[in-house]
Amino acid sequence: MAPPPQRLKRRAEFLRVAAKGRRAAVHGLVLQALPRDDDQPARLGFTVTRKVGNAVVRNRTRRRLKEAARLLLADRALTGVDLVLIGRDATRGRDFAALMDDLSRALAKAGVGS
């Protein structure tokens, strides 16, 4: 079983991934991926802009992204990559199975994992 992914928390980390990483947009989310030069577990960051809604809506959207990432990445051994998941307005109302499929397609589109 893969170790749990670490979190990106500082703004500078998010900006580095946005500036240098690959971007994969799908219906329910946007994924930014930046390879690192190490074999450490993947690091994840989550963000939802104010355009999506008020704080309650943004937090719910972020929780849905976190749970989809937790379930999908639990059996994948992703190492040496920083991932930023950006919630869209469609993320909130998207069926959860479709959201997980979106995340899987975004990972494949960005060239991360299998």
DSSP file (Angstrom, degrees, kcal/mol; ACC not computed):
  #  RESIDUE AA STRUCTURE BP1 BP2  ACC     N-H-->O    O-->H-N    N-H-->O    O-->H-N    TCO  KAPPA ALPHA  PHI   PSI    X-CA   Y-CA   Z-CA
    1    1 A M              0   0    0      0, 0.0    74,-0.1     0, 0.0    73,-0.1   0.000 360.0 360.0 360.0 139.1    0.0    0.0    0.0
    2    2 A A        -     0   0    0     72,-0.8    75,-0.1     1,-0.1    74,-0.1  -0.399 360.0-105.7 -74.3 147.8    1.3    3.4   -0.9
    3    3 A P        -     0   0    0      0, 0.0    -1,-0.1     0, 0.0     3,-0.1  -0.399  48.0 -91.8 -67.4 152.3    2.1    6.0    1.8
    4    4 A P        -     0   0    0      0, 0.0    70,-0.0     0, 0.0     2,-0.0  -0.373  47.5-105.8 -65.9 143.4   -0.4    8.7    2.2
    5    5 A P        -     0   0    0      0, 0.0    38,-0.2     0, 0.0     2,-0.1  -0.356  30.6-125.7 -69.1 149.4    0.3   11.8    0.1
    6    6 A Q  E     -a   43   0A   0     36,-1.7    38,-3.3    35,-0.1     2,-0.3  -0.374  27.5-110.2 -85.2 172.0    1.6   14.9    1.8
    7    7 A R  E     -a   44   0A   0     36,-0.3     2,-0.5    -2,-0.1    38,-0.2  -0.815   8.1-136.9-109.8 144.9    0.0   18.3    1.4
    8    8 A L        +     0   0    0     36,-3.3    38,-0.4    -2,-0.3     3,-0.0  -0.868  36.2 157.3 -89.4 129.3    1.0   21.5   -0.3
    9    9 A K        +     0   0    0     -2,-0.5     2,-0.2    36,-0.1    -1,-0.1   0.645  39.0  84.2-127.1 -29.3    0.2   24.4    2.0
   10   10 A R  S >> S-     0   0    0      1,-0.1     4,-1.5     4,-0.0     3,-0.7  -0.564  72.9-129.7 -86.7 145.9    2.3   27.4    1.2
   11   11 A R  H 3> S+     0   0    0      1,-0.2     4,-2.5    -2,-0.2     5,-0.2   0.858 107.4  60.1 -58.7 -37.6    1.3   29.8   -1.6
   12   12 A A  H 3> S+     0   0    0      1,-0.2     4,-2.1     2,-0.2    -1,-0.2   0.857 102.8  52.1 -61.3 -35.9    4.8   29.6   -3.1
   13   13 A E  H <> S+     0   0    0     -3,-0.7     4,-1.9     2,-0.2    -1,-0.2   0.916 110.2  47.9 -66.6 -42.7    4.4   25.9   -3.7
   14   14 A F  H  X S+     0   0    0     -4,-1.5     4,-2.2     1,-0.2    -2,-0.2   0.909 112.4  49.4 -62.8 -42.6    1.1   26.4   -5.5
   15   15 A L  H  X S+     0   0    0     -4,-2.5     4,-2.3     2,-0.2    -1,-0.2   0.873 108.3  53.2 -66.3 -37.3    2.6   29.2   -7.6
   16   16 A R  H  X S+     0   0    0     -4,-2.1     4,-2.3     2,-0.2     5,-0.3   0.918 111.1  46.1 -63.7 -43.5    5.6   27.0   -8.6
   17   17 A V  H  X S+     0   0    0     -4,-1.9     4,-2.1     1,-0.2    -2,-0.2   0.900 113.7  49.5 -65.9 -40.5    3.2   24.2   -9.7
   18   18 A A  H  < S+     0   0    0     -4,-2.2    -2,-0.2     1,-0.2    -1,-0.2   0.876 115.4  43.3 -66.3 -37.1    1.1   26.6  -11.6
   19   19 A A  H  < S+     0   0    0     -4,-2.3    -2,-0.2    -5,-0.2    -1,-0.2   0.882 130.3  19.6 -77.4 -38.9    4.0   28.2  -13.4
   20   20 A K  H  < S+     0   0    0     -4,-2.3    -3,-0.2    -5,-0.2    -2,-0.2   0.573 103.9  92.1-111.2 -12.0    6.0   25.2  -14.3
   21   21 A G  S  < S-     0   0    0     -4,-2.1     2,-0.3    -5,-0.3    13,-0.3  -0.243  76.4-100.1 -87.3 172.2    3.6   22.2  -14.2
   22   22 A R  E     -B   33   0A   0     11,-3.3    11,-2.8    88,-0.1     2,-0.4  -0.647  34.3-143.5 -87.3 147.6    1.4   20.5  -16.8
   23   23 A R  E     -B   32   0A   0     -2,-0.3     2,-0.4     9,-0.2     9,-0.2  -0.940  16.8-177.5-119.5 132.8   -2.3   21.4  -16.8
   24   24 A A  E     -B   31   0A   0      7,-3.0     7,-2.8    -2,-0.4     2,-0.5  -0.955   7.9-166.0-131.6 112.9   -5.1   19.1  -17.5
   25   25 A A  E     +B   30   0A   0     -2,-0.4     2,-0.2     5,-0.2     5,-0.2  -0.863  14.1 166.1-102.2 128.1   -8.7   20.5  -17.6
   26   26 A V        -     0   0    0      3,-2.5     3,-0.4    -2,-0.5    76,-0.0  -0.744  51.7 -86.4-127.0 178.8  -11.6   18.1  -17.5
   27   27 A H  S    S+     0   0    0     -2,-0.2    63,-0.2     1,-0.2    64,-0.1   0.896 121.5  32.8 -57.8 -46.9  -15.3   18.8  -16.8
   28   28 A G  S    S-     0   0    0     70,-0.2    60,-0.9    62,-0.1     2,-0.3   0.611 125.9  -3.1 -91.5 -12.4  -15.3   18.5  -13.0
   29   29 A L  E     - C   0  87A   0     -3,-0.4    -3,-2.5    58,-0.2     2,-0.4  -0.975  57.9-117.4-164.6 171.5  -11.8   19.9  -12.1
   30   30 A V  E     -BC  25  86A   0     56,-1.9    56,-3.1    -2,-0.3     2,-0.4  -0.993  26.2-159.1-122.5 133.7   -8.5   21.2  -13.3
   31   31 A L  E     -BC  24  85A   0     -7,-2.8    -7,-3.0    -2,-0.4     2,-0.4  -0.947   6.0-169.1-115.5 132.4   -5.3   19.3  -12.4
   32   32 A Q  E     -BC  23  84A   0     52,-2.4    52,-2.6    -2,-0.4     2,-0.4  -0.985  11.1-172.7-117.0 130.7   -1.8   20.9  -12.4
   33   33 A A  E     -BC  22  83A   0    -11,-2.8   -11,-3.3    -2,-0.4    50,-0.2  -0.983  10.5-177.8-130.0 133.5    1.1   18.4  -12.1
   34   34 A L  E     - C   0  82A   0     48,-2.5    48,-2.6    -2,-0.4   -13,-0.1  -0.966  22.4-136.1-131.0 115.0    4.8   19.2  -11.6
   35   35 A P  E     - C   0  81A   0      0, 0.0    46,-0.3     0, 0.0     2,-0.3  -0.406  19.0-155.2 -67.6 145.5    7.4   16.4  -11.5
   36   36 A R        -     0   0    0     44,-3.1     2,-0.5     2,-0.2    43,-0.0  -0.732  24.0-115.9-113.1 167.1   10.0   16.6   -8.8
   37   37 A D  S    S+     0   0    0     -2,-0.3     2,-0.3     2,-0.0    44,-0.1  -0.339  85.5  72.7 -99.5  50.7   13.5   15.0   -8.8
   38   38 A D  S    S-     0   0    0     -2,-0.5    -2,-0.2     2,-0.1    41,-0.0  -0.914  78.5-120.8-149.8 176.3   13.0   12.7   -5.9
   39   39 A D        +     0   0    0     -2,-0.3     3,-0.1    40,-0.1    -2,-0.0   0.026  65.7 128.3-111.4  24.7   11.2    9.5   -4.9
   40   40 A Q  S    S-     0   0    0      1,-0.1    40,-3.1    39,-0.1    41,-0.3  -0.392  70.5 -84.5 -75.2 158.0    9.1   11.0   -2.1
   41   41 A P  B     -E   79   0B   0      0, 0.0    38,-0.3     0, 0.0    -1,-0.1  -0.187  58.3 -83.6 -59.7 157.5    5.4   10.4   -2.0
   42   42 A A        -     0   0    0     36,-1.8   -36,-1.7    38,-0.1     2,-0.4  -0.251  39.9-139.8 -59.5 147.2    3.2   12.7   -4.1
   43   43 A R  E     -ad   6  82A   0     38,-2.1    40,-3.2   -38,-0.2     2,-0.4  -0.949  17.2-156.9-112.7 135.1    2.2   16.0   -2.5
   44   44 A L  E     -ad   7  83A   0    -38,-3.3   -36,-3.3    -2,-0.4     2,-0.3  -0.874  11.7-175.5-116.0 143.4   -1.3   17.3   -3.0
   45   45 A G  E     - d   0  84A   0     38,-2.0    40,-3.1    -2,-0.4     2,-0.4  -0.984   8.3-158.6-132.2 147.3   -2.8   20.8   -2.9
   46   46 A F  E     + d   0  85A   0    -38,-0.4     2,-0.3    -2,-0.3    40,-0.2  -0.978  13.8 171.0-128.1 137.5   -6.5   21.8   -3.2
   47   47 A T  E     - d   0  86A   0     38,-2.3    40,-2.7    -2,-0.4     2,-0.4  -0.998  13.2-175.8-147.2 145.3   -7.9   25.2   -4.1
   48   48 A V  E     - d   0  87A   0     -2,-0.3    40,-0.1    38,-0.2    10,-0.1  -0.982  24.6-134.7-139.5 125.1  -11.3   26.5   -5.0
   49   49 A T    >   -     0   0    0     38,-0.6     3,-1.4    -2,-0.4     4,-0.5  -0.261  24.7-108.5 -80.1 166.8  -11.7   30.2   -6.1
   50   50 A R  G >  S+     0   0    0      1,-0.3     3,-0.6     2,-0.2    -1,-0.1   0.704 110.9  76.1 -66.8 -20.2  -14.4   32.6   -4.9
   51   51 A K  G 3  S+     0   0    0      1,-0.2    -1,-0.3     3,-0.0     3,-0.1   0.795  86.9  62.8 -59.9 -27.3  -16.1   32.4   -8.2
   52   52 A V  G <  S-     0   0    0     -3,-1.4     2,-0.3     1,-0.2    -1,-0.2   0.853 117.7 -88.0 -70.1 -35.5  -17.5   29.0   -7.2
   53   53 A G    <   -     0   0    0     -3,-0.6    -1,-0.2    -4,-0.5    36,-0.0  -0.988  59.7 -30.1 158.0-164.8  -19.5   30.4   -4.3
   54   54 A N  S  > S-     0   0    0     -2,-0.3     4,-2.6    -3,-0.1     5,-0.2  -0.085  73.8 -84.5 -76.0-177.7  -19.4   31.4   -0.6
   55   55 A A  H  > S+     0   0    0      1,-0.2     4,-2.6     2,-0.2     5,-0.2   0.856 127.5  53.3 -60.4 -38.3  -17.2   29.7    2.0
   56   56 A V  H  > S+     0   0    0      2,-0.2     4,-2.1     1,-0.2    -1,-0.2   0.930 112.5  43.9 -63.5 -44.9  -19.7   26.9    2.7
   57   57 A V  H  > S+     0   0    0      2,-0.2     4,-2.4     1,-0.2    -2,-0.2   0.909 114.1  50.0 -67.1 -42.9  -19.9   26.0   -1.0
   58   58 A R  H  X S+     0   0    0     -4,-2.6     4,-2.5     1,-0.2    -2,-0.2   0.909 111.2  48.8 -63.6 -42.1  -16.1   26.3   -1.5
   59   59 A N  H  X S+     0   0    0     -4,-2.6     4,-2.5    -5,-0.2    -1,-0.2   0.899 111.3  49.6 -66.1 -39.8  -15.4   24.0    1.5
   60   60 A R  H  X S+     0   0    0     -4,-2.1     4,-2.1    -5,-0.2    -1,-0.2   0.916 111.9  48.8 -63.2 -42.4  -17.9   21.4    0.3
   61   61 A T  H  X S+     0   0    0     -4,-2.4     4,-2.0     1,-0.2    -2,-0.2   0.918 111.7  49.2 -62.2 -44.2  -16.3   21.5   -3.1
   62   62 A R  H  X S+     0   0    0     -4,-2.5     4,-2.5     1,-0.2    -2,-0.2   0.891 109.3  52.1 -64.0 -40.2  -12.8   21.1   -1.5
   63   63 A R  H  X S+     0   0    0     -4,-2.5     4,-2.3     1,-0.2    -1,-0.2   0.887 107.9  51.9 -64.2 -38.1  -14.0   18.2    0.6
   64   64 A R  H  X S+     0   0    0     -4,-2.1     4,-2.2     2,-0.2    -1,-0.2   0.914 111.0  47.6 -63.6 -42.0  -15.3   16.4   -2.4
   65   65 A L  H  X S+     0   0    0     -4,-2.0     4,-2.5     2,-0.2    -2,-0.2   0.915 111.3  51.1 -64.1 -42.8  -12.0   16.9   -4.2
   66   66 A K  H  X S+     0   0    0     -4,-2.5     4,-2.5     1,-0.2    -2,-0.2   0.913 111.9  46.3 -61.3 -43.5  -10.1   15.6   -1.2
   67   67 A E  H  X S+     0   0    0     -4,-2.3     4,-2.5     2,-0.2     5,-0.2   0.902 112.0  50.2 -69.0 -40.3  -12.2   12.5   -0.9
   68   68 A A  H  X S+     0   0    0     -4,-2.2     4,-2.4     1,-0.2     5,-0.2   0.923 113.7  46.2 -62.4 -43.1  -12.0   11.7   -4.6
   69   69 A A  H  X S+     0   0    0     -4,-2.5     4,-2.7     2,-0.2    -2,-0.2   0.904 111.4  52.2 -65.6 -41.1   -8.2   12.1   -4.4
   70   70 A R  H  X S+     0   0    0     -4,-2.5     4,-0.8    -5,-0.2    -2,-0.2   0.936 114.4  41.7 -61.0 -46.9   -8.0   10.0   -1.3
   71   71 A L  H  < S+     0   0    0     -4,-2.5     4,-0.4     1,-0.2     3,-0.2   0.894 119.2  43.8 -68.9 -40.3   -9.9    7.1   -2.8
   72   72 A L  H  < S+     0   0    0     -4,-2.4     3,-0.5    -5,-0.2    -2,-0.2   0.873 117.5  42.9 -75.5 -36.9   -8.3    7.2   -6.2
   73   73 A L  H  < S+     0   0    0     -4,-2.7     3,-0.4    -5,-0.2     5,-0.3   0.505  90.2  88.2 -89.5  -3.2   -4.7    7.6   -5.0
   74   74 A A  S  < S+     0   0    0     -4,-0.8   -72,-0.8     1,-0.2    -1,-0.2   0.864  99.3  33.0 -62.7 -35.6   -4.9    5.0   -2.2
   75   75 A D  S    S+     0   0    0     -3,-0.5     2,-0.4    -4,-0.4    -1,-0.2   0.448 105.4  84.5-101.9  -0.7   -4.0    2.2   -4.5
   76   76 A R        -     0   0    0     -3,-0.4     2,-1.2    -4,-0.2   -74,-0.0  -0.863  69.4-144.0-103.4 135.7   -1.6    4.1   -6.8
   77   77 A A        +     0   0    0     -2,-0.4     2,-0.5   -75,-0.1    36,-0.1  -0.617  28.7 176.1 -96.9  74.1    2.0    4.6   -5.8
   78   78 A L        +     0   0    0     -2,-1.2   -36,-1.8    -5,-0.3     2,-0.3  -0.682   5.6 170.2 -81.2 127.3    2.6    8.1   -7.1
   79   79 A T  B     +E   41   0B   0     -2,-0.5    34,-0.1   -38,-0.3   -43,-0.1  -0.953  50.0  24.0-134.4 154.9    6.0    9.5   -6.2
   80   80 A G  S    S+     0   0    0    -40,-3.1   -44,-3.1    -2,-0.3     2,-0.3   0.829  93.7 105.3  66.6  35.6    8.0   12.5   -7.2
   81   81 A V  E     -C   35   0A   0    -41,-0.3   -38,-2.1   -46,-0.3     2,-0.5  -0.999  56.5-146.5-148.0 144.5    5.2   14.7   -8.2
   82   82 A D  E     -Cd  34  43A   0    -48,-2.6   -48,-2.5    -2,-0.3     2,-0.4  -0.947  22.4-167.3-107.3 130.8    3.3   17.7   -6.9
   83   83 A L  E     -Cd  33  44A   0    -40,-3.2   -38,-2.0    -2,-0.5     2,-0.5  -0.959  10.3-168.2-121.5 135.6   -0.4   17.9   -7.8
   84   84 A V  E     -Cd  32  45A   0    -52,-2.6   -52,-2.4    -2,-0.4     2,-0.5  -0.991   8.3-159.2-121.5 123.2   -2.8   20.8   -7.4
   85   85 A L  E     -Cd  31  46A   0    -40,-3.1   -38,-2.3    -2,-0.5     2,-0.6  -0.900   6.1-161.2-103.0 124.5   -6.5   20.1   -7.8
   86   86 A I  E     -Cd  30  47A   0    -56,-3.1   -56,-1.9    -2,-0.5     2,-0.2  -0.923  12.4-137.6-110.6 121.0   -8.6   23.1   -8.6
   87   87 A G  E     -Cd  29  48A   0    -40,-2.7   -38,-0.6    -2,-0.6     2,-0.2  -0.545  17.7-161.2 -79.0 139.8  -12.3   22.9   -8.0
   88   88 A R    >>  -     0   0    0    -60,-0.9     3,-0.8    -2,-0.2     4,-0.7  -0.587  37.3 -99.8-108.6 174.2  -14.8   24.3  -10.6
   89   89 A D  H >> S+     0   0    0      1,-0.2     4,-0.6    -2,-0.2     3,-0.5   0.848 124.3  56.3 -62.2 -33.7  -18.4   25.3  -10.3
   90   90 A A  H 3> S+     0   0    0    -63,-0.2     4,-0.9     1,-0.2    -1,-0.2   0.691  91.2  73.9 -72.5 -18.1  -19.3   21.9  -11.8
   91   91 A T  H <4 S+     0   0    0     -3,-0.8     3,-0.4     1,-0.2    -1,-0.2   0.888  91.1  55.7 -61.9 -40.2  -17.4   20.1   -9.1
   92   92 A R  H << S+     0   0    0     -4,-0.7    -1,-0.2    -3,-0.5    -2,-0.2   0.887 116.2  32.6 -64.2 -42.8  -20.0   20.7   -6.5
   93   93 A G  H  < S+     0   0    0     -4,-0.6    -1,-0.2    -3,-0.1    -2,-0.2   0.455  92.0 115.7 -96.8  -0.4  -23.0   19.2   -8.4
   94   94 A R  S  < S-     0   0    0     -4,-0.9     5,-0.1    -3,-0.4     2,-0.0  -0.430  77.2-103.6 -72.3 140.6  -21.1   16.5  -10.2
   95   95 A D     >  -     0   0    0      1,-0.1     4,-2.3    -2,-0.1     5,-0.2  -0.378  31.1-124.8 -58.6 140.8  -21.9   12.9   -9.5
   96   96 A F  H  > S+     0   0    0      1,-0.2     4,-2.3     2,-0.2     5,-0.2   0.873 109.5  51.5 -64.8 -38.1  -19.2   11.5   -7.2
   97   97 A A  H  > S+     0   0    0      1,-0.2     4,-2.0     2,-0.2    -1,-0.2   0.898 111.8  48.1 -63.8 -39.0  -18.4    8.5   -9.5
   98   98 A A  H  > S+     0   0    0      2,-0.2     4,-2.5     1,-0.2    -2,-0.2   0.865 109.2  53.9 -67.8 -36.0  -18.1   11.0  -12.5
   99   99 A L  H  X S+     0   0    0     -4,-2.3     4,-2.2     2,-0.2    -2,-0.2   0.905 108.7  48.1 -64.5 -41.8  -15.8   13.2  -10.4
  100  100 A M  H  X S+     0   0    0     -4,-2.3     4,-2.3     2,-0.2    -2,-0.2   0.890 111.4  50.8 -65.3 -38.5  -13.5   10.3   -9.6
  101  101 A D  H  X S+     0   0    0     -4,-2.0     4,-2.6     2,-0.2    -2,-0.2   0.896 108.3  52.9 -64.5 -39.8  -13.5    9.4  -13.4
  102  102 A D  H  X S+     0   0    0     -4,-2.5     4,-2.5     1,-0.2    -2,-0.2   0.919 109.5  48.4 -60.0 -43.8  -12.7   13.1  -14.1
  103  103 A L  H  X S+     0   0    0     -4,-2.2     4,-2.3     2,-0.2    -2,-0.2   0.906 111.1  50.1 -64.7 -41.1   -9.7   12.9  -11.7
  104  104 A S  H  X S+     0   0    0     -4,-2.3     4,-2.0     1,-0.2    -2,-0.2   0.921 112.4  47.0 -62.9 -44.0   -8.5    9.7  -13.3
  105  105 A R  H  X S+     0   0    0     -4,-2.6     4,-2.7     1,-0.2    -2,-0.2   0.891 110.8  52.6 -65.2 -39.0   -8.7   11.1  -16.8
  106  106 A A  H  X S+     0   0    0     -4,-2.5     4,-2.2     2,-0.2    -2,-0.2   0.898 108.2  50.7 -64.5 -40.4   -6.9   14.3  -15.7
  107  107 A L  H  <>S+     0   0    0     -4,-2.3     5,-2.9     2,-0.2     4,-0.5   0.919 113.4  45.3 -61.7 -43.0   -4.1   12.2  -14.2
  108  108 A A  H ><5S+     0   0    0     -4,-2.0     3,-0.9     3,-0.2    -2,-0.2   0.905 112.1  51.8 -66.3 -41.2   -3.7   10.3  -17.5
  109  109 A K  H 3<5S+     0   0    0     -4,-2.7    -1,-0.2     1,-0.3    -2,-0.2   0.853 110.4  48.3 -63.8 -36.2   -4.0   13.5  -19.5
  110  110 A A  T 3<5S-     0   0    0     -4,-2.2    -1,-0.3    -5,-0.2    -2,-0.2   0.531 116.3-115.6 -82.0  -6.4   -1.2   15.1  -17.4
  111  111 A G  T < 5 +     0   0    0     -3,-0.9     2,-0.4    -4,-0.5    -3,-0.2   0.807  69.1 137.7  78.0  29.8    1.0   12.0  -17.8
  112  112 A V      < -     0   0    0     -5,-2.9    -1,-0.3    -6,-0.2    -2,-0.1  -0.919  59.0 -19.8-111.9 132.9    1.0   11.1  -14.1
  113  113 A G              0   0    0     -2,-0.4   -37,-0.0     1,-0.2   -35,-0.0  -0.212 360.0 360.0  74.1-163.2    0.5    7.6  -12.8
  114  114 A S              0   0    0     -3,-0.0    -1,-0.2     0, 0.0    -6,-0.1   0.414 360.0 360.0-106.4 360.0   -0.9    4.7  -14.7
